[in-house]
Amino acid sequence: MVQSTWPIAAIHEAHRQGDEAAFEAVREAVAQQRAESAVVARDRWKGVVQRVDSDTAAFMCELLAGGSIGIALEHAAEGFGFAVWLAAALQRRWLKGIRLLPD
């Protein structure tokens, strides 16, 4: 998880695409001081960067800090959709494991 005060996902994408339109979008985002968060994961041996919204980033940071899903959900923003996140996490291989906690 990368949380930045810069449009980090847009910058990464512009360098991948290499076209002027993508860099113009980055310049606009920088001028607007648009912060971005991104998940850096692997698809087999290939690194993949995926932009996520601030609510998703906060939820994932809670999990990465060792919090349980229950606690992360308690702290999640009101509009956060766990089912949507879980489907994306499974599809994009964001999960590295599951640990059962005692009751």
Secondary structure as a PSIPRED ss2 file (coil, helix, strand):
# PSIPRED VFORMAT (PSIPRED V4.0)

   1 M C   1.000  0.000  0.000
   2 V E   0.000  0.000  1.000
   3 Q E   0.000  0.000  1.000
   4 S E   0.000  0.000  1.000
   5 T C   1.000  0.000  0.000
   6 W C   1.000  0.000  0.000
   7 P C   1.000  0.000  0.000
   8 I H   0.000  1.000  0.000
   9 A H   0.000  1.000  0.000
  10 A H   0.000  1.000  0.000
  11 I H   0.000  1.000  0.000
  12 H H   0.000  1.000  0.000
  13 E H   0.000  1.000  0.000
  14 A H   0.000  1.000  0.000
  15 H H   0.000  1.000  0.000
  16 R H   0.000  1.000  0.000
  17 Q H   0.000  1.000  0.000
  18 G C   1.000  0.000  0.000
  19 D C   1.000  0.000  0.000
  20 E H   0.000  1.000  0.000
  21 A H   0.000  1.000  0.000
  22 A H   0.000  1.000  0.000
  23 F H   0.000  1.000  0.000
  24 E H   0.000  1.000  0.000
  25 A H   0.000  1.000  0.000
  26 V H   0.000  1.000  0.000
  27 R H   0.000  1.000  0.000
  28 E H   0.000  1.000  0.000
  29 A H   0.000  1.000  0.000
  30 V H   0.000  1.000  0.000
  31 A H   0.000  1.000  0.000
  32 Q C   1.000  0.000  0.000
  33 Q C   1.000  0.000  0.000
  34 R C   1.000  0.000  0.000
  35 A C   1.000  0.000  0.000
  36 E E   0.000  0.000  1.000
  37 S E   0.000  0.000  1.000
  38 A E   0.000  0.000  1.000
  39 V E   0.000  0.000  1.000
  40 V E   0.000  0.000  1.000
  41 A E   0.000  0.000  1.000
  42 R E   0.000  0.000  1.000
  43 D E   0.000  0.000  1.000
  44 R C   1.000  0.000  0.000
  45 W C   1.000  0.000  0.000
  46 K E   0.000  0.000  1.000
  47 G E   0.000  0.000  1.000
  48 V E   0.000  0.000  1.000
  49 V E   0.000  0.000  1.000
  50 Q E   0.000  0.000  1.000
  51 R E   0.000  0.000  1.000
  52 V E   0.000  0.000  1.000
  53 D C   1.000  0.000  0.000
  54 S H   0.000  1.000  0.000
  55 D H   0.000  1.000  0.000
  56 T H   0.000  1.000  0.000
  57 A H   0.000  1.000  0.000
  58 A H   0.000  1.000  0.000
  59 F H   0.000  1.000  0.000
  60 M H   0.000  1.000  0.000
  61 C H   0.000  1.000  0.000
  62 E H   0.000  1.000  0.000
  63 L H   0.000  1.000  0.000
  64 L H   0.000  1.000  0.000
  65 A C   1.000  0.000  0.000
  66 G C   1.000  0.000  0.000
  67 G C   1.000  0.000  0.000
  68 S C   1.000  0.000  0.000
  69 I H   0.000  1.000  0.000
  70 G H   0.000  1.000  0.000
  71 I H   0.000  1.000  0.000
  72 A H   0.000  1.000  0.000
  73 L H   0.000  1.000  0.000
  74 E H   0.000  1.000  0.000
  75 H H   0.000  1.000  0.000
  76 A C   1.000  0.000  0.000
  77 A C   1.000  0.000  0.000
  78 E C   1.000  0.000  0.000
  79 G C   1.000  0.000  0.000
  80 F C   1.000  0.000  0.000
  81 G C   1.000  0.000  0.000
  82 F H   0.000  1.000  0.000
  83 A H   0.000  1.000  0.000
  84 V H   0.000  1.000  0.000
  85 W H   0.000  1.000  0.000
  86 L H   0.000  1.000  0.000
  87 A H   0.000  1.000  0.000
  88 A H   0.000  1.000  0.000
  89 A H   0.000  1.000  0.000
  90 L H   0.000  1.000  0.000
  91 Q H   0.000  1.000  0.000
  92 R C   1.000  0.000  0.000
  93 R C   1.000  0.000  0.000
  94 W C   1.000  0.000  0.000
  95 L C   1.000  0.000  0.000
  96 K C   1.000  0.000  0.000
  97 G C   1.000  0.000  0.000
  98 I C   1.000  0.000  0.000
  99 R C   1.000  0.000  0.000
 100 L C   1.000  0.000  0.000
 101 L C   1.000  0.000  0.000
 102 P C   1.000  0.000  0.000
 103 D C   1.000  0.000  0.000
